[in-house]
Amino acid sequence: MVEVLYFAWLRERIGVPREQVETTAATVSDLIAELKTREPRYEAAFADLSAVRVALDQELSEFSSPLAGVREVAFFPPMTGG
């Protein structure tokens, strides 16, 4: 079981800020593939992965990163500084 958080427009498209997800995914990419099969809203949120970033346990990560031992996965759009 992993806690999945959604921020900004991802949260708006999916409709929830966070959820507990039971998954067999080995990597972030695998988790995204599982989520996309749930409902069209997930498919829409993850349609363009170039516009999505991920953090595992609050550390910026890659889609190829393993999920073993991870408690929190956060998805958000790229950030800009100012």
C-alpha positions as CSV (number, residue, x, y, z in Angstrom):
1,M,0.0,0.0,0.0
2,V,1.4,3.4,-1.0
3,E,0.0,6.9,-0.4
4,V,-0.3,8.8,-3.7
5,L,-0.6,12.6,-3.7
6,Y,-1.7,14.7,-6.7
7,F,-0.9,18.4,-7.0
8,A,-2.1,21.3,-9.2
9,W,-3.9,20.3,-12.4
10,L,-3.3,16.6,-11.7
11,R,-5.4,16.9,-8.6
12,E,-8.1,18.8,-10.6
13,R,-8.2,16.1,-13.3
14,I,-8.2,13.1,-10.9
15,G,-10.6,14.8,-8.4
16,V,-8.8,13.9,-5.2
17,P,-5.7,15.3,-3.5
18,R,-4.5,11.9,-2.2
19,E,-5.4,8.3,-1.9
20,Q,-4.1,5.0,-0.6
21,V,-3.3,2.7,-3.5
22,E,-2.7,-1.0,-3.3
23,T,-0.2,-1.8,-6.1
24,T,2.1,-4.5,-7.4
25,A,4.0,-1.9,-9.4
26,A,7.8,-2.3,-9.4
27,T,8.5,1.2,-10.7
28,V,6.8,4.6,-10.9
29,S,6.1,3.9,-14.6
30,D,4.4,0.7,-13.6
31,L,2.3,2.6,-11.1
32,I,1.2,5.1,-13.7
33,A,0.3,2.3,-16.1
34,E,-1.9,0.8,-13.3
35,L,-3.5,4.1,-12.5
36,K,-4.3,4.9,-16.1
37,T,-6.4,1.7,-16.4
38,R,-8.6,2.7,-13.4
39,E,-10.8,5.4,-15.0
40,P,-10.6,7.9,-17.9
41,R,-9.8,10.7,-15.4
42,Y,-6.5,9.0,-14.6
43,E,-5.8,8.4,-18.3
44,A,-6.3,12.2,-18.9
45,A,-4.1,13.2,-16.0
46,F,-1.2,11.1,-17.1
47,A,-1.7,11.5,-20.9
48,D,1.4,13.7,-21.3
49,L,4.2,12.5,-18.9
50,S,6.5,15.3,-20.1
51,A,4.3,17.6,-18.0
52,V,4.5,15.5,-14.9
53,R,7.2,15.2,-12.2
54,V,7.4,12.7,-9.4
55,A,8.8,12.6,-5.8
56,L,9.2,9.4,-3.8
57,D,9.1,10.0,0.0
58,Q,9.6,13.7,-0.8
59,E,12.7,13.3,-3.0
60,L,12.5,14.2,-6.7
61,S,12.8,10.9,-8.7
62,E,12.5,9.4,-12.1
63,F,9.7,7.4,-13.6
64,S,12.1,4.4,-13.7
65,S,12.7,4.6,-10.0
66,P,11.8,1.5,-8.0
67,L,8.9,1.6,-5.5
68,A,10.2,-1.0,-3.1
69,G,10.0,0.5,0.4
70,V,8.4,3.7,-0.8
71,R,5.6,5.0,1.4
72,E,4.6,8.2,-0.5
73,V,4.5,9.0,-4.2
74,A,3.7,12.6,-5.2
75,F,2.8,13.7,-8.8
76,F,3.0,17.3,-9.8
77,P,3.7,19.6,-12.8
78,P,7.2,21.1,-13.3
79,M,7.9,24.0,-11.1
80,T,9.4,27.3,-12.0
81,G,11.5,29.5,-9.8
82,G,11.0,33.2,-9.3
